[in-house]
Amino acid sequence: MTQGQYPLLDNPFWHALSGDHARHSAGGAQARRYARGFSPIVAFADPGQPDFAALAPHCDLGEQLYCDSWSGAAPPGWRVDAETTMFRMVWDGPAPADDAAPDAVALGPQHAAQALELATLTRPGPFGIRTIELGEYFGYFDGGRLVAMAGERLSAAGLREVSGICTHPDFQGRGHARALAQKLIRRQALRGETSFLHVMRANEMAHHLYLRMGFRDYRESVVRVISRTA
């Protein structure tokens, strides 16, 4: 792990929600979430002392939300529904020289329903009907059906997340996901941005793929699914 080189990556969800993506969020100075329709993610200015009272007015009862870097006991009125850890990885290789997916299709609002359907099937991470509005998304189609995609989620002062990387089970093993990710990494490098991504600890195959591609582990953090109960 190489924590410290990119301070914003110690709390990237907060820096995105309170910075580049503030227009897509709800909340205030201590707690924020992506607005409904986007990825169901919350973040706190201080994950060590999260202000759940500030977050509560922006969350529905029973709504499941993802939270990074908080590991304390749930306060009254909240519940931890699931917990695991994930690796935050940062790009540490040269920019890809060529576009690895020149034939990929840029996804727009007309593809939102298909993108959500594919994400629901493959579960690359929290995803909503409007998630593809957070950045560039590209995909591969087969007979009009979206079968693979990758895109951008978090954005914070020159750091850009590669996210939503997934392939329909019937089309895995063809290199689609890797090619789409490399396409995004190249485009981000050409814009002067540093690429990073998240991968669950249990997803060893993807973790090793990203290491081989040129990412390195930055930190491992707790990720929880939480919900408001009162």
ChimeraX commands (.cxc) that place a marker at each C-alpha (Angstrom):
marker #1 position 0.00,0.00,0.00 radius 0.5
marker #1 position 1.23,3.52,-0.78 radius 0.5
marker #1 position -1.07,5.84,1.11 radius 0.5
marker #1 position -0.25,9.54,1.33 radius 0.5
marker #1 position 0.82,10.33,-2.23 radius 0.5
marker #1 position -2.72,11.38,-3.21 radius 0.5
marker #1 position -4.40,12.87,-0.11 radius 0.5
marker #1 position -7.77,13.22,-1.87 radius 0.5
marker #1 position -7.83,9.45,-2.29 radius 0.5
marker #1 position -8.04,9.05,1.48 radius 0.5
marker #1 position -11.68,10.22,1.21 radius 0.5
marker #1 position -12.45,10.43,-2.53 radius 0.5
marker #1 position -16.21,10.04,-2.28 radius 0.5
marker #1 position -16.44,13.11,-0.08 radius 0.5
marker #1 position -14.14,15.17,-2.28 radius 0.5
marker #1 position -16.19,14.25,-5.36 radius 0.5
marker #1 position -19.56,14.92,-3.71 radius 0.5
marker #1 position -18.46,18.24,-2.22 radius 0.5
marker #1 position -16.42,19.29,-5.26 radius 0.5
marker #1 position -16.68,18.30,-8.91 radius 0.5
marker #1 position -19.98,16.46,-8.39 radius 0.5
marker #1 position -21.62,18.82,-5.92 radius 0.5
marker #1 position -24.28,19.59,-8.52 radius 0.5
marker #1 position -25.23,15.89,-8.53 radius 0.5
marker #1 position -25.43,15.61,-4.76 radius 0.5
marker #1 position -27.58,16.47,-1.75 radius 0.5
marker #1 position -26.41,17.41,1.73 radius 0.5
marker #1 position -24.24,19.98,3.43 radius 0.5
marker #1 position -20.84,20.70,4.91 radius 0.5
marker #1 position -20.57,17.47,6.94 radius 0.5
marker #1 position -22.45,14.80,5.00 radius 0.5
marker #1 position -23.52,14.34,1.39 radius 0.5
marker #1 position -24.95,11.74,-0.95 radius 0.5
marker #1 position -25.40,11.37,-4.67 radius 0.5
marker #1 position -28.85,12.60,-5.61 radius 0.5
marker #1 position -31.50,9.97,-6.16 radius 0.5
marker #1 position -31.11,8.29,-9.51 radius 0.5
marker #1 position -27.31,8.33,-9.37 radius 0.5
marker #1 position -25.18,5.74,-7.57 radius 0.5
marker #1 position -26.56,5.28,-4.00 radius 0.5
marker #1 position -23.40,6.45,-2.23 radius 0.5
marker #1 position -22.95,8.64,0.87 radius 0.5
marker #1 position -19.83,10.26,2.29 radius 0.5
marker #1 position -18.77,12.26,5.33 radius 0.5
marker #1 position -16.30,15.12,5.71 radius 0.5
marker #1 position -14.80,13.15,8.62 radius 0.5
marker #1 position -15.41,9.39,8.30 radius 0.5
marker #1 position -13.96,8.94,11.77 radius 0.5
marker #1 position -16.78,11.05,13.22 radius 0.5
marker #1 position -19.61,10.76,10.70 radius 0.5
marker #1 position -22.49,13.19,11.08 radius 0.5
marker #1 position -25.50,10.95,10.57 radius 0.5
marker #1 position -27.88,13.63,11.81 radius 0.5
marker #1 position -26.84,15.82,8.87 radius 0.5
marker #1 position -27.28,12.92,6.45 radius 0.5
marker #1 position -30.65,11.63,7.68 radius 0.5
marker #1 position -32.91,14.28,6.01 radius 0.5
marker #1 position -31.56,13.26,2.61 radius 0.5
marker #1 position -32.19,9.51,2.97 radius 0.5
marker #1 position -35.41,7.50,2.83 radius 0.5
marker #1 position -36.30,4.91,5.45 radius 0.5
marker #1 position -34.97,1.53,4.37 radius 0.5
marker #1 position -32.99,2.95,1.44 radius 0.5
marker #1 position -29.73,1.04,1.11 radius 0.5
marker #1 position -26.67,3.24,0.65 radius 0.5
marker #1 position -22.96,2.56,0.25 radius 0.5
marker #1 position -20.49,4.16,2.67 radius 0.5
marker #1 position -16.68,4.10,2.51 radius 0.5
marker #1 position -14.08,4.29,5.32 radius 0.5
marker #1 position -16.49,4.32,8.27 radius 0.5
marker #1 position -16.17,1.39,10.70 radius 0.5
marker #1 position -17.77,2.55,13.95 radius 0.5
marker #1 position -20.94,1.33,15.62 radius 0.5
marker #1 position -24.18,2.32,13.90 radius 0.5
marker #1 position -25.89,5.20,15.72 radius 0.5
marker #1 position -29.56,5.04,16.74 radius 0.5
marker #1 position -31.80,5.16,13.70 radius 0.5
marker #1 position -29.29,3.47,11.39 radius 0.5
marker #1 position -28.33,-0.10,10.54 radius 0.5
marker #1 position -25.32,-1.76,8.90 radius 0.5
marker #1 position -26.74,-4.23,6.36 radius 0.5
marker #1 position -23.44,-5.52,4.93 radius 0.5
marker #1 position -19.71,-4.96,5.36 radius 0.5
marker #1 position -16.58,-5.91,3.44 radius 0.5
marker #1 position -13.38,-4.24,2.26 radius 0.5
marker #1 position -12.21,-3.00,-1.10 radius 0.5
marker #1 position -8.92,-2.00,-2.66 radius 0.5
marker #1 position -8.50,1.54,-3.95 radius 0.5
marker #1 position -6.02,1.32,-6.81 radius 0.5
marker #1 position -4.22,4.12,-8.65 radius 0.5
marker #1 position -2.74,4.00,-12.14 radius 0.5
marker #1 position 1.04,3.61,-12.05 radius 0.5
marker #1 position 1.90,2.80,-15.65 radius 0.5
marker #1 position 2.49,4.76,-18.84 radius 0.5
marker #1 position -0.51,6.04,-20.74 radius 0.5
marker #1 position -1.71,3.43,-23.26 radius 0.5
marker #1 position -0.23,4.39,-26.62 radius 0.5
marker #1 position -3.26,3.42,-28.65 radius 0.5
marker #1 position -7.02,3.30,-28.23 radius 0.5
marker #1 position -7.71,-0.30,-27.18 radius 0.5
marker #1 position -11.40,-0.05,-28.06 radius 0.5
marker #1 position -11.79,2.18,-31.15 radius 0.5
marker #1 position -15.03,0.43,-32.07 radius 0.5
marker #1 position -16.69,0.95,-28.69 radius 0.5
marker #1 position -19.90,2.98,-28.64 radius 0.5
marker #1 position -20.17,6.12,-26.50 radius 0.5
marker #1 position -23.15,5.63,-24.18 radius 0.5
marker #1 position -25.74,8.35,-23.70 radius 0.5
marker #1 position -29.13,8.82,-22.03 radius 0.5
marker #1 position -30.74,6.51,-24.60 radius 0.5
marker #1 position -28.59,3.67,-23.21 radius 0.5
marker #1 position -29.28,4.32,-19.52 radius 0.5
marker #1 position -31.84,1.53,-19.08 radius 0.5
marker #1 position -29.57,-1.04,-20.73 radius 0.5
marker #1 position -26.61,0.11,-18.64 radius 0.5
marker #1 position -28.62,-0.27,-15.44 radius 0.5
marker #1 position -29.84,-3.70,-16.53 radius 0.5
marker #1 position -26.28,-4.89,-17.21 radius 0.5
marker #1 position -25.02,-3.46,-13.91 radius 0.5
marker #1 position -27.88,-5.09,-12.01 radius 0.5
marker #1 position -26.96,-8.45,-13.56 radius 0.5
marker #1 position -23.19,-8.24,-13.08 radius 0.5
marker #1 position -22.97,-6.05,-9.94 radius 0.5
marker #1 position -19.81,-3.99,-10.64 radius 0.5
marker #1 position -20.77,-1.67,-7.77 radius 0.5
marker #1 position -23.54,0.74,-6.78 radius 0.5
marker #1 position -25.26,1.93,-9.94 radius 0.5
marker #1 position -28.32,4.01,-10.78 radius 0.5
marker #1 position -30.28,4.96,-13.88 radius 0.5
marker #1 position -28.38,8.27,-14.09 radius 0.5
marker #1 position -24.89,6.98,-13.21 radius 0.5
marker #1 position -23.71,7.22,-16.81 radius 0.5
marker #1 position -24.19,11.01,-16.56 radius 0.5
marker #1 position -21.21,11.23,-14.18 radius 0.5
marker #1 position -18.63,10.89,-16.94 radius 0.5
marker #1 position -17.79,9.16,-20.18 radius 0.5
marker #1 position -19.17,5.67,-20.68 radius 0.5
marker #1 position -18.39,3.28,-23.52 radius 0.5
marker #1 position -19.82,-0.10,-24.38 radius 0.5
marker #1 position -19.95,-3.01,-26.77 radius 0.5
marker #1 position -23.22,-4.18,-28.28 radius 0.5
marker #1 position -24.34,-7.47,-29.79 radius 0.5
marker #1 position -27.43,-7.27,-31.93 radius 0.5
marker #1 position -28.53,-4.09,-30.23 radius 0.5
marker #1 position -27.96,-5.48,-26.72 radius 0.5
marker #1 position -25.36,-3.87,-24.43 radius 0.5
marker #1 position -22.98,-6.69,-23.42 radius 0.5
marker #1 position -20.00,-4.83,-21.89 radius 0.5
marker #1 position -19.31,-1.36,-20.55 radius 0.5
marker #1 position -16.97,0.80,-18.52 radius 0.5
marker #1 position -17.11,4.43,-17.55 radius 0.5
marker #1 position -16.23,7.17,-15.11 radius 0.5
marker #1 position -17.72,7.88,-11.69 radius 0.5
marker #1 position -15.79,9.89,-9.09 radius 0.5
marker #1 position -13.99,13.09,-10.09 radius 0.5
marker #1 position -11.83,15.10,-7.70 radius 0.5
marker #1 position -9.25,17.71,-8.69 radius 0.5
marker #1 position -7.51,15.80,-11.46 radius 0.5
marker #1 position -8.26,12.32,-10.13 radius 0.5
marker #1 position -10.74,10.33,-12.25 radius 0.5
marker #1 position -12.27,6.99,-11.37 radius 0.5
marker #1 position -12.71,4.18,-13.87 radius 0.5
marker #1 position -15.90,2.43,-12.81 radius 0.5
marker #1 position -18.85,0.30,-13.87 radius 0.5
marker #1 position -16.53,-2.20,-15.56 radius 0.5
marker #1 position -18.64,-5.22,-16.42 radius 0.5
marker #1 position -19.40,-7.82,-19.08 radius 0.5
marker #1 position -22.47,-9.98,-19.57 radius 0.5
marker #1 position -21.65,-13.59,-18.53 radius 0.5
marker #1 position -22.29,-14.84,-22.07 radius 0.5
marker #1 position -19.59,-12.54,-23.45 radius 0.5
marker #1 position -16.82,-12.86,-20.86 radius 0.5
marker #1 position -13.31,-13.92,-21.82 radius 0.5
marker #1 position -13.16,-11.76,-24.95 radius 0.5
marker #1 position -11.18,-8.88,-23.44 radius 0.5
marker #1 position -14.01,-6.37,-23.64 radius 0.5
marker #1 position -13.68,-5.08,-20.07 radius 0.5
marker #1 position -9.92,-4.64,-20.26 radius 0.5
marker #1 position -10.10,-2.86,-23.62 radius 0.5
marker #1 position -12.79,-0.46,-22.40 radius 0.5
marker #1 position -10.85,0.30,-19.21 radius 0.5
marker #1 position -7.68,0.97,-21.19 radius 0.5
marker #1 position -9.60,3.27,-23.50 radius 0.5
marker #1 position -10.72,5.35,-20.52 radius 0.5
marker #1 position -7.26,5.38,-18.93 radius 0.5
marker #1 position -5.79,6.71,-22.17 radius 0.5
marker #1 position -8.45,9.39,-22.51 radius 0.5
marker #1 position -7.93,10.46,-18.90 radius 0.5
marker #1 position -4.16,10.61,-19.33 radius 0.5
marker #1 position -4.57,12.81,-22.41 radius 0.5
marker #1 position -6.63,15.18,-20.24 radius 0.5
marker #1 position -3.88,15.22,-17.60 radius 0.5
marker #1 position -5.93,13.18,-15.12 radius 0.5
marker #1 position -4.75,10.35,-12.86 radius 0.5
marker #1 position -6.86,7.21,-13.11 radius 0.5
marker #1 position -7.97,5.18,-10.11 radius 0.5
marker #1 position -10.55,2.49,-9.41 radius 0.5
marker #1 position -12.09,0.31,-6.72 radius 0.5
marker #1 position -12.31,-3.47,-6.55 radius 0.5
marker #1 position -13.75,-5.65,-3.81 radius 0.5
marker #1 position -11.26,-7.80,-1.90 radius 0.5
marker #1 position -13.25,-10.93,-2.78 radius 0.5
marker #1 position -12.90,-10.24,-6.52 radius 0.5
marker #1 position -9.39,-11.66,-6.77 radius 0.5
marker #1 position -9.53,-12.20,-10.52 radius 0.5
marker #1 position -10.29,-8.54,-11.24 radius 0.5
marker #1 position -7.76,-7.35,-8.65 radius 0.5
marker #1 position -4.95,-9.31,-10.29 radius 0.5
marker #1 position -6.03,-8.13,-13.74 radius 0.5
marker #1 position -5.81,-4.49,-12.67 radius 0.5
marker #1 position -2.37,-5.08,-11.13 radius 0.5
marker #1 position -1.17,-6.57,-14.42 radius 0.5
marker #1 position -2.63,-3.66,-16.37 radius 0.5
marker #1 position -0.59,-1.09,-14.42 radius 0.5
marker #1 position -2.62,-0.16,-11.33 radius 0.5
marker #1 position -1.19,-0.47,-7.82 radius 0.5
marker #1 position -2.91,-0.75,-4.49 radius 0.5
marker #1 position -3.24,2.58,-2.72 radius 0.5
marker #1 position -5.20,1.49,0.33 radius 0.5
marker #1 position -7.72,-1.05,1.53 radius 0.5
marker #1 position -10.80,0.43,3.12 radius 0.5
marker #1 position -14.00,-0.72,4.77 radius 0.5
marker #1 position -17.11,-0.43,2.64 radius 0.5
marker #1 position -20.57,-0.83,4.13 radius 0.5
marker #1 position -24.16,-0.93,3.00 radius 0.5
marker #1 position -26.20,1.09,5.48 radius 0.5
marker #1 position -29.84,2.08,5.83 radius 0.5
marker #1 position -31.88,4.48,7.90 radius 0.5
marker #1 position -34.35,2.79,10.24 radius 0.5
marker #1 position -35.92,5.77,12.00 radius 0.5
marker link #1:1,2 radius 0.2
marker link #1:2,3 radius 0.2
marker link #1:3,4 radius 0.2
marker link #1:4,5 radius 0.2
marker link #1:5,6 radius 0.2
marker link #1:6,7 radius 0.2
marker link #1:7,8 radius 0.2
marker link #1:8,9 radius 0.2
marker link #1:9,10 radius 0.2
marker link #1:10,11 radius 0.2
marker link #1:11,12 radius 0.2
marker link #1:12,13 radius 0.2
marker link #1:13,14 radius 0.2
marker link #1:14,15 radius 0.2
marker link #1:15,16 radius 0.2
marker link #1:16,17 radius 0.2
marker link #1:17,18 radius 0.2
marker link #1:18,19 radius 0.2
marker link #1:19,20 radius 0.2
marker link #1:20,21 radius 0.2
marker link #1:21,22 radius 0.2
marker link #1:22,23 radius 0.2
marker link #1:23,24 radius 0.2
marker link #1:24,25 radius 0.2
marker link #1:25,26 radius 0.2
marker link #1:26,27 radius 0.2
marker link #1:27,28 radius 0.2
marker link #1:28,29 radius 0.2
marker link #1:29,30 radius 0.2
marker link #1:30,31 radius 0.2
marker link #1:31,32 radius 0.2
marker link #1:32,33 radius 0.2
marker link #1:33,34 radius 0.2
marker link #1:34,35 radius 0.2
marker link #1:35,36 radius 0.2
marker link #1:36,37 radius 0.2
marker link #1:37,38 radius 0.2
marker link #1:38,39 radius 0.2
marker link #1:39,40 radius 0.2
marker link #1:40,41 radius 0.2
marker link #1:41,42 radius 0.2
marker link #1:42,43 radius 0.2
marker link #1:43,44 radius 0.2
marker link #1:44,45 radius 0.2
marker link #1:45,46 radius 0.2
marker link #1:46,47 radius 0.2
marker link #1:47,48 radius 0.2
marker link #1:48,49 radius 0.2
marker link #1:49,50 radius 0.2
marker link #1:50,51 radius 0.2
marker link #1:51,52 radius 0.2
marker link #1:52,53 radius 0.2
marker link #1:53,54 radius 0.2
marker link #1:54,55 radius 0.2
marker link #1:55,56 radius 0.2
marker link #1:56,57 radius 0.2
marker link #1:57,58 radius 0.2
marker link #1:58,59 radius 0.2
marker link #1:59,60 radius 0.2
marker link #1:60,61 radius 0.2
marker link #1:61,62 radius 0.2
marker link #1:62,63 radius 0.2
marker link #1:63,64 radius 0.2
marker link #1:64,65 radius 0.2
marker link #1:65,66 radius 0.2
marker link #1:66,67 radius 0.2
marker link #1:67,68 radius 0.2
marker link #1:68,69 radius 0.2
marker link #1:69,70 radius 0.2
marker link #1:70,71 radius 0.2
marker link #1:71,72 radius 0.2
marker link #1:72,73 radius 0.2
marker link #1:73,74 radius 0.2
marker link #1:74,75 radius 0.2
marker link #1:75,76 radius 0.2
marker link #1:76,77 radius 0.2
marker link #1:77,78 radius 0.2
marker link #1:78,79 radius 0.2
marker link #1:79,80 radius 0.2
marker link #1:80,81 radius 0.2
marker link #1:81,82 radius 0.2
marker link #1:82,83 radius 0.2
marker link #1:83,84 radius 0.2
marker link #1:84,85 radius 0.2
marker link #1:85,86 radius 0.2
marker link #1:86,87 radius 0.2
marker link #1:87,88 radius 0.2
marker link #1:88,89 radius 0.2
marker link #1:89,90 radius 0.2
marker link #1:90,91 radius 0.2
marker link #1:91,92 radius 0.2
marker link #1:92,93 radius 0.2
marker link #1:93,94 radius 0.2
marker link #1:94,95 radius 0.2
marker link #1:95,96 radius 0.2
marker link #1:96,97 radius 0.2
marker link #1:97,98 radius 0.2
marker link #1:98,99 radius 0.2
marker link #1:99,100 radius 0.2
marker link #1:100,101 radius 0.2
marker link #1:101,102 radius 0.2
marker link #1:102,103 radius 0.2
marker link #1:103,104 radius 0.2
marker link #1:104,105 radius 0.2
marker link #1:105,106 radius 0.2
marker link #1:106,107 radius 0.2
marker link #1:107,108 radius 0.2
marker link #1:108,109 radius 0.2
marker link #1:109,110 radius 0.2
marker link #1:110,111 radius 0.2
marker link #1:111,112 radius 0.2
marker link #1:112,113 radius 0.2
marker link #1:113,114 radius 0.2
marker link #1:114,115 radius 0.2
marker link #1:115,116 radius 0.2
marker link #1:116,117 radius 0.2
marker link #1:117,118 radius 0.2
marker link #1:118,119 radius 0.2
marker link #1:119,120 radius 0.2
marker link #1:120,121 radius 0.2
marker link #1:121,122 radius 0.2
marker link #1:122,123 radius 0.2
marker link #1:123,124 radius 0.2
marker link #1:124,125 radius 0.2
marker link #1:125,126 radius 0.2
marker link #1:126,127 radius 0.2
marker link #1:127,128 radius 0.2
marker link #1:128,129 radius 0.2
marker link #1:129,130 radius 0.2
marker link #1:130,131 radius 0.2
marker link #1:131,132 radius 0.2
marker link #1:132,133 radius 0.2
marker link #1:133,134 radius 0.2
marker link #1:134,135 radius 0.2
marker link #1:135,136 radius 0.2
marker link #1:136,137 radius 0.2
marker link #1:137,138 radius 0.2
marker link #1:138,139 radius 0.2
marker link #1:139,140 radius 0.2
marker link #1:140,141 radius 0.2
marker link #1:141,142 radius 0.2
marker link #1:142,143 radius 0.2
marker link #1:143,144 radius 0.2
marker link #1:144,145 radius 0.2
marker link #1:145,146 radius 0.2
marker link #1:146,147 radius 0.2
marker link #1:147,148 radius 0.2
marker link #1:148,149 radius 0.2
marker link #1:149,150 radius 0.2
marker link #1:150,151 radius 0.2
marker link #1:151,152 radius 0.2
marker link #1:152,153 radius 0.2
marker link #1:153,154 radius 0.2
marker link #1:154,155 radius 0.2
marker link #1:155,156 radius 0.2
marker link #1:156,157 radius 0.2
marker link #1:157,158 radius 0.2
marker link #1:158,159 radius 0.2
marker link #1:159,160 radius 0.2
marker link #1:160,161 radius 0.2
marker link #1:161,162 radius 0.2
marker link #1:162,163 radius 0.2
marker link #1:163,164 radius 0.2
marker link #1:164,165 radius 0.2
marker link #1:165,166 radius 0.2
marker link #1:166,167 radius 0.2
marker link #1:167,168 radius 0.2
marker link #1:168,169 radius 0.2
marker link #1:169,170 radius 0.2
marker link #1:170,171 radius 0.2
marker link #1:171,172 radius 0.2
marker link #1:172,173 radius 0.2
marker link #1:173,174 radius 0.2
marker link #1:174,175 radius 0.2
marker link #1:175,176 radius 0.2
marker link #1:176,177 radius 0.2
marker link #1:177,178 radius 0.2
marker link #1:178,179 radius 0.2
marker link #1:179,180 radius 0.2
marker link #1:180,181 radius 0.2
marker link #1:181,182 radius 0.2
marker link #1:182,183 radius 0.2
marker link #1:183,184 radius 0.2
marker link #1:184,185 radius 0.2
marker link #1:185,186 radius 0.2
marker link #1:186,187 radius 0.2
marker link #1:187,188 radius 0.2
marker link #1:188,189 radius 0.2
marker link #1:189,190 radius 0.2
marker link #1:190,191 radius 0.2
marker link #1:191,192 radius 0.2
marker link #1:192,193 radius 0.2
marker link #1:193,194 radius 0.2
marker link #1:194,195 radius 0.2
marker link #1:195,196 radius 0.2
marker link #1:196,197 radius 0.2
marker link #1:197,198 radius 0.2
marker link #1:198,199 radius 0.2
marker link #1:199,200 radius 0.2
marker link #1:200,201 radius 0.2
marker link #1:201,202 radius 0.2
marker link #1:202,203 radius 0.2
marker link #1:203,204 radius 0.2
marker link #1:204,205 radius 0.2
marker link #1:205,206 radius 0.2
marker link #1:206,207 radius 0.2
marker link #1:207,208 radius 0.2
marker link #1:208,209 radius 0.2
marker link #1:209,210 radius 0.2
marker link #1:210,211 radius 0.2
marker link #1:211,212 radius 0.2
marker link #1:212,213 radius 0.2
marker link #1:213,214 radius 0.2
marker link #1:214,215 radius 0.2
marker link #1:215,216 radius 0.2
marker link #1:216,217 radius 0.2
marker link #1:217,218 radius 0.2
marker link #1:218,219 radius 0.2
marker link #1:219,220 radius 0.2
marker link #1:220,221 radius 0.2
marker link #1:221,222 radius 0.2
marker link #1:222,223 radius 0.2
marker link #1:223,224 radius 0.2
marker link #1:224,225 radius 0.2
marker link #1:225,226 radius 0.2
marker link #1:226,227 radius 0.2
marker link #1:227,228 radius 0.2
marker link #1:228,229 radius 0.2
marker link #1:229,230 radius 0.2
view
